[in-house]
Amino acid sequence: MDILELMKRRHSVRQYKTDRIEDEKRAELDSLCREINEKSGMSIRIVYDEPVCFDSPMAHYGKFTGCRNYIDVIGPKGADLDEKAGYYGEQLVLKAQELGLNTCWAALTHGKSAAKPGPGEKSSIIIALGYGQHRGLPRKSRPVSEVSNMTDNSPEWFRRGMEAVMLAPTAVNQQHFRVNLAEDGSVSIRSTGGICSKIDLGIVKWHFEAVTGVKAL
């Protein structure tokens, strides 16, 4: 399936069935996870059949139910960890969508993960994973003009990239970022603040790059 179509179909889901994720789907997710960790230096872990993390007061406050699987986005401590977490975590999110699974980024609305960061490592964020009780709903989006310098004269590849950017999940749907296309054809994407802003920035950069093949600065 086209990557942009996956982005369009993927919505956050907090209510899950207890259906087990099949072995063949686990194998595909685990394979991509290993590939990402090898090339990025991250230590992302996928935890299956573990109901405790999302059975906590914070998870209940966040309206999570039935979640028994999750992705713990772990990596080396550092200023770039959260951006890398968003950039690489979203790749697993879209792979899950391709496999017919549902996901939700969960910054604080969960309990203790069964995954253990190694020395010098830290968990940036956890992503709920599984078969949703529903497929989620599209969210409202800000006008493209508020978050970029796109115009009617912008090249088609940039317009397509911005379509992907506007589909990127961000914390509380804040969309606090700015995308600019320079005269030399380079693209810069910057955060404009907000909670989980660096994670959001990584997700947005991956959406743009995955669709256009252009790496944003």
C-alpha positions in Angstrom: 0.0 0.0 0.0 1.2 3.5 -0.8 2.8 5.1 2.3 0.6 8.2 2.0 -2.5 6.0 2.0 -1.3 4.3 5.2 -0.9 7.7 6.8 -4.5 8.6 5.8 -5.9 5.4 7.3 -4.0 5.5 10.6 -5.7 7.1 13.5 -5.1 6.9 17.3 -6.9 4.1 19.1 -7.1 3.8 22.9 -9.6 0.9 23.2 -8.3 -2.6 22.3 -9.6 -6.1 21.9 -7.7 -8.8 23.7 -7.0 -10.7 20.4 -3.5 -12.0 20.2 -1.2 -10.5 17.5 -0.3 -13.4 15.1 3.2 -14.8 15.0 3.7 -13.8 11.4 2.8 -10.1 12.2 5.1 -10.2 15.2 7.9 -11.4 13.1 7.5 -8.6 10.6 7.3 -6.0 13.4 10.3 -7.5 15.2 12.3 -7.6 11.9 11.7 -3.9 11.3 12.5 -3.1 14.9 15.9 -4.9 14.7 16.7 -3.1 11.4 15.8 0.3 13.0 17.9 -0.4 16.1 20.9 -1.5 14.1 21.0 1.6 11.8 20.0 4.2 14.4 21.7 3.0 17.7 18.3 2.9 19.4 17.1 0.1 21.6 13.4 0.0 20.8 11.6 -2.9 22.3 8.2 -4.4 21.4 6.4 -6.0 24.3 3.6 -8.5 23.6 1.0 -10.1 25.8 1.7 -7.8 28.8 -1.5 -6.2 30.2 0.0 -4.4 33.2 1.6 -1.3 31.6 -1.8 -0.1 30.3 -3.8 -1.2 33.4 -2.8 1.6 35.7 -4.5 4.8 37.1 -2.8 6.9 34.5 -3.8 4.6 31.7 -7.4 4.6 32.9 -7.2 8.4 33.1 -6.1 8.4 29.5 -9.1 6.1 28.6 -7.0 3.1 27.6 -8.7 -0.3 27.8 -7.6 -3.8 26.8 -4.1 -2.9 25.6 -1.8 -5.9 26.0 1.0 -4.9 23.6 3.2 -1.9 23.2 6.4 -0.4 21.7 8.8 1.1 24.2 10.9 3.6 22.3 14.2 3.4 24.2 17.5 5.0 23.1 20.8 6.5 24.4 20.3 9.5 26.7 20.9 12.7 24.9 19.4 15.9 23.5 18.4 14.2 20.3 16.6 11.1 21.9 13.1 12.4 21.7 13.4 13.5 18.0 14.8 10.1 17.1 12.1 8.4 19.1 9.4 10.2 17.0 11.3 9.6 13.7 11.9 5.9 14.2 8.8 5.1 16.3 6.5 6.4 13.6 8.1 3.9 11.1 6.9 1.1 13.4 3.5 2.7 13.8 2.9 2.8 10.0 4.2 -0.8 9.7 1.6 -1.8 12.3 -1.0 0.0 10.3 0.1 -1.9 7.1 -0.4 -5.1 9.1 -4.0 -4.2 10.1 -3.1 -3.2 13.7 -3.8 0.0 15.6 -1.6 2.2 17.7 -1.6 5.3 19.9 1.4 7.4 21.1 1.2 7.6 24.9 3.5 10.0 26.6 2.3 9.7 30.3 -0.9 7.8 30.2 0.5 4.4 31.0 2.1 2.5 33.9 5.5 0.8 34.1 6.9 -0.9 31.0 8.3 -4.4 31.2 11.2 -3.3 28.9 14.3 -2.2 30.8 16.6 0.5 29.4 20.2 -0.5 29.5 23.1 1.6 31.0 23.1 5.1 29.5 19.6 4.5 28.0 16.2 6.0 28.6 12.6 5.3 27.5 11.4 8.3 25.5 7.8 7.3 25.0 5.5 4.2 24.7 3.2 3.4 21.8 0.1 1.2 22.4 -0.3 -1.6 19.9 -2.9 -4.2 19.0 -6.3 -4.8 17.5 -8.5 -1.8 18.2 -12.2 -2.0 19.1 -12.6 0.6 16.3 -10.3 2.2 13.7 -10.2 5.6 15.2 -11.4 8.9 13.8 -9.7 11.6 11.7 -8.7 14.6 13.7 -9.0 18.3 12.9 -6.1 19.9 11.2 -4.8 23.5 11.1 -4.6 25.3 7.7 -1.4 24.4 5.8 -0.7 28.2 5.6 -0.3 28.3 9.3 2.5 25.8 9.5 4.4 26.3 6.2 5.2 28.6 3.4 3.5 26.5 0.8 1.7 28.4 -2.0 -0.3 27.6 -5.1 3.0 27.8 -7.0 4.9 25.3 -4.8 6.2 22.2 -6.6 4.1 19.1 -6.5 6.6 17.1 -4.5 6.5 19.8 -1.7 2.7 19.9 -1.8 2.6 16.1 -1.5 5.1 16.3 1.4 2.9 18.8 3.2 -0.1 16.5 2.8 1.9 13.9 4.6 3.0 16.3 7.3 -0.5 17.4 8.0 -1.4 13.7 8.7 1.4 13.3 11.3 0.2 12.6 14.8 1.2 15.2 17.3 0.6 15.5 21.1 -2.9 16.7 21.8 -3.1 17.5 18.1 -1.2 20.7 18.6 0.7 20.7 15.2 3.3 23.0 16.6 5.8 23.0 13.8 6.9 25.1 10.8 7.9 23.8 7.4 9.8 26.0 4.9 10.9 25.4 1.4 13.9 27.5 0.5 14.7 28.9 -3.0 17.5 26.3 -3.3 15.0 23.5 -2.8 16.1 22.6 0.7 13.4 22.1 3.3 13.6 23.0 7.0 11.2 21.7 9.7 11.3 23.4 13.1 9.3 22.9 16.3 7.4 25.9 17.6 7.1 24.6 21.1 4.5 22.6 23.1 4.5 19.4 25.0 6.4 16.4 23.4 7.6 18.9 20.8 10.8 17.0 19.9 8.9 13.7 19.5 6.4 15.5 17.3 9.2 17.0 15.2 10.7 13.6 14.6 7.3 12.2 13.5 6.7 15.1 11.1 10.2 14.8 9.6 9.6 11.1 8.9 6.3 11.8 7.2 7.8 14.4 4.9 10.8 12.3 4.1 8.9 9.0 3.6 6.7 10.6 0.9 9.1 12.9 -0.8 12.5 11.2 -0.4 13.8 14.6 0.7 15.5 14.8 4.0 14.5 17.9 6.0 17.0 20.0 7.8 
